[in-house]
């Protein structure tokens, strides 16, 4: 089969699927992306497209996202048109992310080619991260600006033949009018590769000896250290944890940018803001900010961890939570709806009030002090992920069945 994947940040949510398809060796796969330094995947041809238009910084707020999306969509469509004209490539199916408008004009190029769109989030003025944290002031314009952004998913609903949404919580964010066109299945976690490792060791520059499972290590991870992922709550819990566990070390993974929500007004970003707030109460010798790390290093850090902290406002569930569960981490997470879909308190992890850093600290202290009492949670967490989120045995068959439902019988993929 001939596949066209479209995602501005290759490979995005298609990391596992595209590698599996490419490894089969019997498909022609082209990936259209904005990413100049996209990873090279054997068996996948990468083509970079440029948005045809970008809105001005002071563009009208209610239509700015739509202007951005149509510019990206037209740029992607022109690149698709060039693929057919210059290389004779016409896909049998198109898979892509709907959030940035890249699929908006694909049917103008190939009206008869089915499109399977990934729907990640519908912007909510209530029930999502906006207005969730009372510390964050919400503009009276926010409900209108957020709904203005939904012009993109509304248009995409009519530009795809089938929609894919990864979790039930994300599905419920969308209006019911979307649901009949959706199927719900996670992208998939490679539980066969993500396992615990009792022999793991990790060297850190300022330590003479590498850390091992015998050390009292706890961890926090987010793509960026920001409020949506509860970094401010984590930092407020840190002084008590370190004070009561004098041998504990914390390893913190995450960049200093802002992916979601508002930026901190502090010149050092939210990290600088929180260091100013709680820094005088911390033993900095035992605090390790690691920035963004390679995936293999992330796995080693989680395998090393005695307690892994995952915090989020009601928002898209991070792959890192499910990956940590697959590696049998004892997870302490925020008690919000998207997390409750994956974590059951006392069975597959521990849930705490997002707004209570002292409760978070107490729970982490208990896990660090009594790891044997919580070891069963990591084992049950892995089993849960294997049963519900495993890529090869659970998610992949569903994705392939959905792809096959859109193409002729002679093009369908066998498992």
Buried (B, 14 or more C-beta within 10 A) or exposed (E): BBBBBBBBEBBBBBBBBBBBBBEEEEBBBBBBBBBEEBEEBEBBEBBBBEBBEEBEEEBEEBBBBBBBBBBBBBBBBBBBBBBEEEEEBBBBBBBBBBBBBBBBBBBEBBEEBBBBBBBBBBBBBEEBBBBBBEEBEBEEEBBEBBBBBBBBBBBBBEBBBBBBBBBEBBBBBBEEEBBEBBBBBBBBBBBEEBEBBEEBBBEEEEEEEEBEBEBBBBBBBBBBBBBBBBBBBBBBBBBBBBBBBEEBBBBBBBBBEBEBBBEBEBEEBBBBBBBEEBBEEBEEEBBBBBEEBEEEEBBBBBBBBBBBBBBBBBBBBBBBBBBBBBBBBBBBBBBBBBBBBBBBBEEBBBBBEBBBBEBBBBBBBBBBEEBEEBBEBBEBBBBBBBEBBBBBEBBBEBBBBBBBEBBEEEEBBEE
